[in-house]
Amino acid sequence: MVQTKQPSKLNLKKQAYNILKHKLVYCEIPPGTMLNEAQLASELGFSRTPIREAISVLETEGYVRVVPKKGVLVTDILLSDVLQIFQVRMEVEPLAIKLASNNLPTDELLKWRQKFIENPVDIENGFILDTDMHMFIIERCNNTYIIEMMKKVFDKNTRIIISSNQNHSHIKEAHSEHIEILNSLISQDYDKAAIQMRNHVSHCCKAALDFFYTI
């Protein structure tokens, strides 16, 4: 009789962490929600131990805060979070373009441009294509520290974008800006692409701030 291998405690913790983090990043569990370990364990099909361990990691990453005798609070997005996330993006992404300049195959860039041309402006899912293109460039910058840092930054960035309910006009503008950046990369004008990237991130920052200043 073949025995099925039981998942290790470490694997269960990782699974619980990945599921919870996804729900937090994509605001399936909105900021300000008070969570209960026992309820989460029941809903997600885990025992309380991997849930507790996952929450401990997520607390160090700033997604939740354990409130004694009350539960687990999903952290709000602060104005300072928005400012700091976009500050990092405005400084690092233009640099990433220059570092990646020798590792951006024209055929891949053409495919990315075609994706933006073919895909209609989609408020709900447009940010996914947006993020994927940014990470495509960043992951080719040959700097492990920048890549790992920016993965974390874009998780927080996704949370900001979803929470800020960016409108159709901004999504359409961002769509066009991505095509302009890709055109410059295809032409190997990396200085121009870096400037365009900084301007694009600045516009994204303004769109987010417009929302957070009004709530």
Buried (B, 14 or more C-beta within 10 A) or exposed (E): EEEEEEEEEEEBBBBBBEBBBEBBBEBEBEBEBEBEBEEBBEEBEBEEBBBBBBBEBBBEBEBBEBEEEEBBBBBEBEEEBBBEBBEBBBEBBBBBBEBBBEEBEEEEBEEBBEBBEEEEBEEEEBBEBBBEBBBBBBBBBEBEEBBEBBEEBBBBBBBBBBBBEBEEEBBBBBBEBBBBBBBBBBEEEBEBBBBBBBBBBEBBBEBBBEBBEEE
